[in-house]
Amino acid sequence: MPTLFLTRNDVRGLLNMADVIEAVEQAFRDWAMGKASMPAKAYLLLDKGDLRAMPAALAGSAGMKWASVHPQNCSLGLPTVMAMLIYNDPETGYPLAVMDATEITAYRTGATAAIASKYLARKDSDTLGIVGAGSQAYTQVTAHLELFDLSSVRVYDCSQAAVDKLIHNLPESPLQACTLEEAVASDIVCTLTPAREPFVKREWVTPGAHINAVGADAEGKQELEPSILREAIVVVDDLRQASAAGEINVPLKKGLFRTEEVRATLGEIIAGQKQGRTDEKAVTVFDSTGVAIEDIAVADIVYKQAKQRGGYLSLDFVEG
């Protein structure tokens, strides 16, 4: 049986955001209902970044993503986040595919935030604030436009060139450059930075806003003032990961927030097991650390599309 080998360009050509959103939402629902398996993410800390092992299994699919996060890579002409994924047959363990997962990571992260917004943001939300105009900003905008009728997407980055590039590359989207305060004052806010000091101030957040805190995905990272968390309805993708490496990790260590204050996991809300927003004026926060079920759900799409289309590199990787 041949193993498919899919490059980043191959994977990019096989992805569709609407399909990704549907698959990721179902993965969270299945996980909450005990139909998926996912050990904790393992970190390998390096001098200039880290590597992460992320295994998971869903009904009919299994595998592991091996991801790297190196913030200085932009100066080298490399993506900050890169990843490879091994997609296995859960019945035999056979490696059905080895694929680049850099695009998978970008798509599933944008999709998950948009899904969180679907369940936690006010239904009449029509402004999106993007804080950090790097590569992740593209899929955040694309995913939210799939689910929301946005009148304005407000973009801030400390690099004006990054803002200009994002606006240029998404010409049909209602993007506009703005200040940090203006971006944070949106109905839905996505923070996408590698910050290790909180920079989003409580006074900038409007009543009824929803925040997707995406940037804090490793120990010591933090984007929001802890007072935002204390006053908000906080939802996490995975409590273990969020406590160790998500937006809540620093406030927890400093005693400024308690795990008991987390309302629910996203999967519990999607599955109807717990309630999210109950007040139109409440602020909601989704602590997105990125979980492996998202990756495997999207890899399943990629593999099936590749098999259907054909013509991709394949090798008899495992000799009988």
URQUI-V123095 format. One record per pair of residues at least 12 apart in sequence whose C-alpha atoms are under 7 Angstrom apart, sorted by the first residue. I is the first residue (numbers start at 1). J is the second residue. If there is no record, write none. Layout:
i=I j=J
i=I j=J
This chain:
i=1 j=316
i=2 j=314
i=2 j=315
i=2 j=316
i=2 j=317
i=3 j=95
i=3 j=96
i=3 j=97
i=3 j=314
i=3 j=315
i=3 j=316
i=3 j=317
i=4 j=96
i=4 j=97
i=4 j=98
i=4 j=312
i=4 j=313
i=4 j=314
i=4 j=315
i=5 j=97
i=5 j=98
i=5 j=99
i=5 j=313
i=5 j=314
i=6 j=98
i=6 j=99
i=6 j=100
i=6 j=312
i=7 j=99
i=7 j=100
i=8 j=100
i=8 j=102
i=8 j=103
i=11 j=100
i=11 j=103
i=11 j=302
i=12 j=103
i=14 j=302
i=14 j=305
i=15 j=302
i=17 j=107
i=17 j=143
i=18 j=146
i=20 j=108
i=20 j=111
i=20 j=298
i=21 j=111
i=23 j=297
i=23 j=298
i=24 j=112
i=24 j=294
i=24 j=297
i=25 j=115
i=27 j=293
i=27 j=294
i=27 j=297
i=28 j=267
i=29 j=267
i=29 j=270
i=29 j=271
i=31 j=267
i=32 j=267
i=32 j=268
i=32 j=271
i=35 j=58
i=35 j=59
i=36 j=57
i=36 j=58
i=36 j=59
i=37 j=56
i=37 j=57
i=37 j=58
i=38 j=55
i=38 j=56
i=38 j=57
i=38 j=292
i=38 j=293
i=39 j=55
i=39 j=56
i=40 j=241
i=41 j=53
i=41 j=54
i=42 j=54
i=48 j=70
i=49 j=69
i=49 j=70
i=49 j=71
i=50 j=68
i=50 j=69
i=50 j=70
i=51 j=66
i=51 j=67
i=51 j=68
i=51 j=69
i=52 j=66
i=52 j=67
i=52 j=68
i=53 j=65
i=53 j=66
i=53 j=67
i=54 j=66
i=54 j=292
i=55 j=292
i=56 j=292
i=56 j=293
i=56 j=296
i=57 j=293
i=60 j=90
i=61 j=88
i=61 j=89
i=61 j=90
i=61 j=300
i=62 j=87
i=62 j=88
i=62 j=89
i=62 j=90
i=62 j=296
i=63 j=86
i=63 j=87
i=63 j=88
i=63 j=296
i=64 j=85
i=64 j=86
i=64 j=87
i=65 j=83
i=65 j=84
i=65 j=85
i=65 j=86
i=66 j=83
i=66 j=84
i=66 j=85
i=67 j=82
i=67 j=83
i=67 j=84
i=68 j=81
i=68 j=82
i=68 j=83
i=69 j=81
i=69 j=82
i=81 j=102
i=82 j=102
i=83 j=100
i=83 j=101
i=83 j=102
i=84 j=99
i=84 j=100
i=84 j=101
i=85 j=98
i=85 j=99
i=85 j=100
i=85 j=101
i=86 j=98
i=86 j=99
i=87 j=299
i=104 j=295
i=104 j=298
i=105 j=295
i=106 j=136
i=106 j=139
i=107 j=139
i=108 j=294
i=108 j=295
i=109 j=290
i=110 j=139
i=110 j=140
i=110 j=143
i=111 j=143
i=113 j=212
i=114 j=143
i=114 j=144
i=116 j=266
i=116 j=286
i=117 j=210
i=120 j=210
i=120 j=276
i=120 j=277
i=120 j=284
i=121 j=188
i=121 j=209
i=121 j=210
i=122 j=208
i=122 j=280
i=125 j=187
i=125 j=188
i=126 j=148
i=126 j=149
i=126 j=150
i=126 j=151
i=126 j=152
i=126 j=187
i=127 j=150
i=127 j=151
i=127 j=152
i=127 j=153
i=127 j=186
i=127 j=187
i=127 j=188
i=128 j=152
i=128 j=153
i=128 j=154
i=128 j=186
i=128 j=187
i=128 j=188
i=128 j=189
i=129 j=153
i=129 j=154
i=129 j=155
i=129 j=183
i=129 j=184
i=129 j=186
i=129 j=188
i=129 j=189
i=129 j=190
i=130 j=154
i=130 j=155
i=130 j=156
i=130 j=183
i=130 j=189
i=130 j=190
i=130 j=191
i=131 j=155
i=131 j=156
i=131 j=157
i=131 j=183
i=131 j=190
i=131 j=191
i=131 j=192
i=132 j=156
i=132 j=157
i=132 j=191
i=132 j=192
i=132 j=193
i=133 j=155
i=133 j=156
i=133 j=157
i=133 j=162
i=133 j=163
i=133 j=166
i=134 j=162
i=151 j=174
i=152 j=174
i=152 j=175
i=153 j=174
i=153 j=175
i=153 j=176
i=154 j=175
i=154 j=176
i=154 j=177
i=154 j=178
i=154 j=183
i=155 j=175
i=155 j=176
i=155 j=177
i=155 j=178
i=155 j=183
i=156 j=177
i=156 j=178
i=156 j=179
i=156 j=180
i=156 j=183
i=163 j=177
i=181 j=204
i=184 j=204
i=184 j=205
i=185 j=204
i=185 j=205
i=185 j=206
i=186 j=209
i=187 j=209
i=187 j=210
i=188 j=209
i=188 j=210
i=188 j=211
i=189 j=210
i=189 j=211
i=189 j=212
i=190 j=211
i=190 j=212
i=190 j=213
i=190 j=214
i=191 j=212
i=191 j=213
i=191 j=214
i=191 j=215
i=192 j=214
i=192 j=215
i=193 j=215
i=194 j=215
i=194 j=216
i=194 j=221
i=195 j=221
i=195 j=222
i=195 j=223
i=196 j=220
i=196 j=221
i=196 j=222
i=196 j=223
i=197 j=222
i=197 j=223
i=198 j=222
i=198 j=223
i=198 j=224
i=198 j=225
i=199 j=223
i=199 j=224
i=199 j=225
i=200 j=223
i=200 j=224
i=200 j=225
i=201 j=224
i=201 j=225
i=202 j=225
i=202 j=227
i=202 j=228
i=207 j=281
i=207 j=282
i=207 j=283
i=208 j=280
i=208 j=281
i=208 j=282
i=208 j=283
i=209 j=283
i=209 j=284
i=210 j=283
i=210 j=284
i=210 j=285
i=211 j=284
i=211 j=285
i=211 j=286
i=212 j=285
i=212 j=286
i=212 j=287
i=212 j=288
i=213 j=247
i=213 j=285
i=213 j=286
i=213 j=287
i=213 j=288
i=214 j=287
i=214 j=288
i=214 j=289
i=216 j=245
i=216 j=246
i=216 j=247
i=216 j=289
i=217 j=245
i=217 j=246
i=217 j=289
i=218 j=245
i=218 j=246
i=219 j=244
i=219 j=245
i=219 j=249
i=220 j=250
i=221 j=247
i=222 j=247
i=222 j=250
i=223 j=247
i=226 j=251
i=226 j=256
i=230 j=257
i=232 j=282
i=232 j=283
i=232 j=284
i=232 j=285
i=233 j=263
i=233 j=283
i=233 j=284
i=233 j=285
i=234 j=262
i=234 j=263
i=234 j=284
i=234 j=285
i=234 j=286
i=235 j=262
i=235 j=263
i=235 j=264
i=235 j=265
i=235 j=266
i=235 j=285
i=235 j=286
i=235 j=287
i=236 j=264
i=236 j=265
i=236 j=266
i=236 j=286
i=236 j=287
i=236 j=288
i=237 j=265
i=237 j=266
i=237 j=287
i=237 j=288
i=237 j=289
i=238 j=265
i=241 j=289
i=242 j=287
i=242 j=289
i=246 j=287
i=246 j=288
i=246 j=289
i=247 j=287
